[in-house]
Amino acid sequence: MKQVPLNDVHIALGAKMVPFAGFNMPVQYEGVNIEHETVRNGVGVFDVSHMGLFKISGDKALDLIQKVTSNDASVLVNGKAQYSYLPNDKGGIVDDIITYKISDNEYLMVVNASNIDKDFEWISSQNSMNAAFENLSDQYSLLAIQGPKANEAMQSLTNVDLANLKFYTFEVGTFAGKENVIVSATGYTGSGGIEIYAKNEDIVHIWNEVLKAGEQFGIKPIGLAARDTLRLEMGYCLYGNEINDTTSPIAAGLGWVTKFTKDFVNSENIKADKENGVATKLIGFELIDRGIPRHDYEIVDAEGNVIGHVTSGTQSPSLGKGIGMGYVNKEFAKEGSEIFIRIRKNDVKAQVVKTPFYKK
């Protein structure tokens, strides 16, 4: 099992460590609910250094990105990031990713930890234009400093103007005394903040400085369990749950990052899905009766007929009720539709709602 550079730091802080995507990772420190509320109301720091990082460069870089991603990277300017996905040639999704434009001929792509090798092989197989393509995953660490107080808490550490760093933009600057750190206004929590990419050899120093600078703001280290409840309250997809190698991007609600103004892998079939419609759709739901929905629970109608399945579910710390996401037959996907979640042997009433569940 791989270890992130901060592995020993997490253990010293009392983190509960678990295997995740081939890495030994902190799942929680004080507890999921406490950590969740810390991010929603203040500032918390996640070590997400298990994520993958690819570099695509040279005069053919954009050509490769345009071929393998669903979104239109030609609209990116230097210092802008873009959410997208890698479609496969069978109608599913290789991974969901974020592309960063560093300069005219240099891009970075952040991929999910569990998919690093698969993604690298897939993109390499599509690289007929021979763009320069490197896997930097083992050289860089990533911290997500998230919450409404994050930018104020971190401003003393950087020359980047965090208050005016717009969502999905980034700068390369100084952070905690280290040069060439990417400071990005991105995140997976819906509560604002930044993500930073730095060399492995700098990350212990940066982590310590982040905790020191954030001390007066009540900063706490946050584990992956709270990261999951935070992203679920926002209705964000998680690879392996909402999307996978067989998921239709249109059924998953990813039409907004699917641009048919260009040709890309399997674009014709995905366009047909969009034009003809799909049989199932990804929905968000809230439980009306008491219960906690979990991954793979059946979704049924009032007569008990199975109409879908839960992809993610939890007891929402912010809302105090059971929430989840799942796929249902399209006739049940309309907002306000009554559905039931089969929890053990009980069919628990729920309602289809628009995401995000958590409204600021």
C-alpha positions in Angstrom: 0.0 0.0 0.0 1.3 3.4 -0.9 1.9 6.2 1.6 1.4 9.9 1.0 4.3 12.1 2.2 2.2 13.3 5.2 1.5 9.7 6.4 3.4 10.0 9.7 2.0 13.4 10.4 -1.6 12.1 10.2 -0.8 9.2 12.5 0.8 11.6 15.0 -2.4 13.7 14.9 -4.4 10.6 15.9 -6.1 10.0 12.5 -7.8 6.8 11.8 -6.0 5.4 8.8 -7.7 3.2 6.2 -6.8 1.8 2.8 -8.2 4.0 0.0 -7.5 3.7 -3.7 -4.2 1.9 -2.9 -3.1 4.5 -0.3 -3.0 4.6 3.4 -5.3 7.6 4.1 -6.8 9.5 7.1 -10.6 8.7 7.1 -11.2 10.8 10.2 -9.6 12.6 13.2 -12.2 13.8 15.7 -15.3 12.5 14.0 -17.2 12.9 10.8 -19.8 15.3 12.0 -17.4 17.6 13.8 -15.1 17.7 10.8 -18.0 18.3 8.4 -19.2 21.3 10.5 -15.7 22.7 10.7 -15.6 23.0 6.9 -19.1 24.3 6.5 -18.7 27.0 9.1 -14.9 27.7 9.4 -11.9 26.2 7.8 -10.4 22.7 7.5 -7.5 21.1 5.6 -7.6 17.8 3.7 -4.6 15.9 2.5 -5.7 14.6 -0.9 -2.2 13.9 -2.2 -3.4 10.5 -3.4 -5.0 12.2 -6.4 -3.2 11.9 -9.7 -1.5 14.6 -11.7 -0.6 14.5 -15.4 1.3 17.0 -17.5 0.4 17.4 -21.2 2.7 19.8 -23.1 4.1 20.9 -26.5 2.4 22.1 -29.6 0.0 19.1 -29.8 -1.1 19.3 -26.1 -4.5 20.9 -26.9 -5.2 18.5 -29.7 -4.8 15.5 -27.3 -6.9 17.1 -24.6 -9.7 18.0 -27.1 -9.7 14.4 -28.3 -9.9 12.7 -24.9 -12.0 15.1 -22.9 -15.7 16.0 -23.2 -15.5 19.7 -22.5 -14.0 22.3 -24.8 -10.5 23.1 -23.6 -10.0 25.6 -26.4 -11.9 28.2 -24.4 -9.4 28.0 -21.5 -7.0 30.9 -20.9 -3.9 30.8 -18.8 -4.8 30.5 -15.2 -8.2 28.9 -15.8 -9.4 25.4 -14.8 -12.2 23.3 -16.3 -14.2 20.3 -15.0 -14.6 17.5 -17.6 -14.6 13.8 -18.1 -12.8 11.2 -20.2 -15.3 9.2 -22.2 -14.4 5.7 -23.2 -15.3 4.1 -26.6 -18.1 1.9 -25.1 -20.5 4.7 -23.9 -19.1 4.9 -20.4 -16.7 7.2 -18.5 -13.0 6.5 -17.9 -12.8 9.2 -15.2 -13.9 12.7 -14.3 -11.0 15.2 -14.3 -10.0 18.8 -13.9 -7.8 20.4 -16.6 -5.6 23.4 -15.7 -4.1 25.6 -18.4 -0.6 26.7 -17.2 0.5 28.3 -20.5 -0.3 28.1 -24.2 1.5 24.7 -24.6 1.3 23.3 -21.1 -1.7 21.8 -19.2 -2.1 19.8 -16.0 -4.8 17.2 -15.5 -6.0 16.1 -12.1 -7.4 12.6 -12.0 -8.9 10.3 -9.3 -6.5 8.3 -7.3 -8.0 4.9 -8.1 -7.8 5.6 -11.8 -4.2 6.9 -12.2 -2.8 3.9 -14.0 -6.0 3.3 -16.0 -6.2 7.0 -17.1 -2.6 7.2 -18.0 -2.9 4.1 -20.2 -6.1 5.3 -21.8 -4.8 8.8 -22.7 -1.5 7.3 -23.9 -3.5 4.9 -26.2 -5.3 7.9 -27.8 -2.1 10.0 -28.2 -1.8 9.5 -32.0 -0.5 13.1 -32.3 2.5 12.4 -30.0 1.9 15.1 -27.5 4.3 15.2 -24.6 2.5 13.3 -21.8 3.9 12.7 -18.3 2.6 11.2 -15.0 3.7 13.6 -12.2 1.6 11.9 -9.6 4.5 10.6 -7.4 6.2 14.1 -7.4 3.4 16.3 -6.2 1.1 16.6 -3.1 -2.3 18.3 -2.9 -3.9 20.0 0.0 -7.5 21.2 0.0 -8.0 24.1 2.4 -11.8 24.5 2.5 -14.5 26.5 4.2 -15.8 30.1 4.3 -12.8 31.3 6.4 -10.2 29.5 4.3 -9.0 32.4 2.1 -8.8 34.8 5.0 -6.9 32.3 7.1 -4.4 31.5 4.3 -3.8 35.0 2.9 -0.8 35.6 5.2 1.0 32.6 3.6 0.8 33.7 -0.1 1.4 36.5 -2.6 -1.7 35.3 -4.5 -4.7 37.6 -3.8 -7.1 35.0 -2.5 -10.0 37.3 -2.0 -10.1 38.0 -5.8 -9.2 34.5 -7.0 -12.4 33.6 -8.9 -13.9 30.1 -8.8 -12.0 27.7 -11.1 -9.1 30.0 -11.6 -5.6 29.6 -10.3 -2.2 31.3 -10.0 1.3 29.9 -9.6 2.9 31.8 -6.7 4.7 31.6 -3.3 2.9 29.7 -0.5 4.3 29.3 3.0 7.7 30.4 1.7 7.8 27.9 -1.1 8.0 28.9 -4.8 6.1 27.6 -7.8 3.0 26.4 -5.8 -0.3 26.2 -7.7 -3.0 28.0 -5.7 -6.4 27.1 -7.1 -9.9 28.3 -6.3 -11.4 24.8 -6.6 -12.7 22.2 -4.2 -15.1 19.4 -3.6 -17.0 20.8 -0.6 -19.2 23.6 -1.8 -18.0 25.9 1.0 -15.3 27.8 -0.8 -11.5 27.8 -0.3 -8.5 26.8 -2.2 -6.5 23.8 -3.3 -2.7 23.9 -3.5 -0.3 21.7 -5.5 3.3 21.5 -4.2 6.4 19.3 -4.5 6.4 16.4 -2.1 9.6 17.6 -0.4 7.8 20.9 0.5 4.5 19.5 1.8 5.3 18.8 5.5 6.6 22.3 5.9 3.5 23.7 4.1 1.1 21.5 6.1 2.6 22.8 9.4 2.4 26.4 8.2 -1.2 26.0 7.1 -2.2 24.7 10.6 -0.2 27.6 12.2 -1.8 30.3 10.1 -5.2 28.8 10.5 -5.0 28.3 14.3 -6.8 31.6 15.1 -9.5 30.7 12.7 -10.1 27.2 14.3 -8.6 25.2 11.5 -8.7 21.4 11.9 -7.4 18.5 9.8 -10.3 16.8 8.0 -10.5 13.2 6.8 -12.0 11.5 3.8 -15.2 10.6 5.5 -16.2 14.2 5.9 -15.0 14.9 2.4 -17.6 12.4 1.2 -20.5 13.9 3.3 -19.6 17.4 2.1 -19.5 16.5 -1.6 -22.7 14.5 -1.3 -24.6 17.5 0.2 -23.5 19.4 -2.9 -24.7 16.6 -5.3 -21.2 16.1 -6.7 -20.4 12.9 -8.5 -17.9 10.4 -7.1 -16.2 8.1 -9.5 -17.1 4.5 -8.7 -20.5 5.5 -7.3 -22.3 7.9 -9.6 -20.1 7.4 -12.6 -18.0 4.5 -13.9 -16.9 2.6 -17.1 -20.5 1.8 -18.1 -22.3 5.0 -17.0 -23.9 7.2 -19.8 -22.6 10.7 -19.2 -26.0 12.0 -20.2 -27.8 9.8 -17.7 -25.3 11.1 -15.1 -26.3 14.7 -15.8 -23.0 15.6 -17.3 -24.4 17.2 -20.5 -23.3 20.6 -19.2 -19.6 19.6 -19.6 -20.2 17.8 -23.0 -19.5 20.0 -25.9 -20.4 18.8 -29.4 -18.7 21.8 -31.1 -15.7 19.4 -31.5 -15.1 15.8 -32.1 -13.9 13.7 -29.2 -13.9 10.0 -28.2 -17.3 8.5 -28.7 -18.9 11.9 -29.2 -21.4 10.6 -31.8 -22.9 8.0 -29.5 -23.1 10.5 -26.6 -24.8 13.0 -28.8 -27.3 10.3 -29.8 -28.0 9.7 -26.1 -28.6 13.4 -25.6 -30.9 13.7 -28.7 -32.8 10.4 -28.1 -33.0 10.5 -24.4 -31.8 7.8 -21.9 -33.8 5.2 -19.9 -32.5 6.1 -16.5 -31.4 9.4 -14.9 -29.3 10.3 -11.9 -31.4 12.0 -9.2 -31.0 13.5 -5.8 -33.5 12.5 -3.0 -34.3 13.3 0.6 -35.9 10.8 2.9 -39.3 11.9 4.3 -39.4 9.1 6.8 -36.5 8.2 9.1 -33.6 6.1 7.8 -30.2 6.3 6.2 -29.8 5.3 2.6 -26.6 3.5 1.5 -24.8 2.6 -1.7 -26.5 -0.1 -3.7 -29.8 0.0 -1.8 -32.8 -0.6 -4.1 -35.1 2.2 -5.0 -38.7 1.1 -5.5 -42.1 2.6 -6.4 -45.2 2.7 -4.2 -46.1 -0.9 -5.3 -42.6 -2.2 -4.4 -41.3 -2.5 -7.9 -37.6 -1.9 -8.2 -37.1 1.3 -10.3 -33.4 2.0 -9.6 -30.6 1.9 -7.0 -28.8 4.2 -4.6 -25.3 5.3 -5.7 -24.4 7.4 -2.6 -26.3 8.0 0.7 -25.8 9.4 4.2 -27.4 11.1 7.1 -26.7 14.7 6.2 -24.8 16.5 9.0 -26.0 19.9 7.8 -29.7 19.0 7.2 -30.2 16.3 9.8 -32.0 14.0 7.4 -31.2 11.1 5.1 -30.1 12.2 1.6 -28.7 10.4 -1.4 -28.2 10.1 -5.1 -29.2 7.3 -7.4 -30.4 6.2 -10.8 -34.1 5.7 -11.4 -36.2 5.0 -14.5 -36.7 8.4 -16.2 -40.4 8.6 -15.4 -39.6 8.8 -11.7 -36.8 11.4 -12.2 -39.0 14.5 -12.1 -38.5 16.8 -9.1 -41.1 16.1 -6.4 -41.6 12.4 -7.5 -42.4 10.0 -4.6 -40.0 7.1 -4.4 -39.0 4.6 -1.7 -35.6 3.4 -0.5 -35.5 -0.2 0.5 -33.6 -0.2 3.8 -33.2 -3.8 5.0 -36.8 -5.0 4.5 -38.5 -1.6 4.9 -39.5 0.7 2.1 -38.8 4.2 3.4 -40.6 7.1 1.7 -38.4 9.7 -0.1 -38.8 12.5 -2.5 -36.8 13.5 -5.6 -35.2 16.9 -5.1 -33.0 19.2 -7.0 -29.3 19.3 -6.0 -27.4 20.7 -4.2 -29.1 19.5 -1.0 -27.1 22.1 1.0 -27.9 25.7 0.2 -25.5 28.3 1.5 
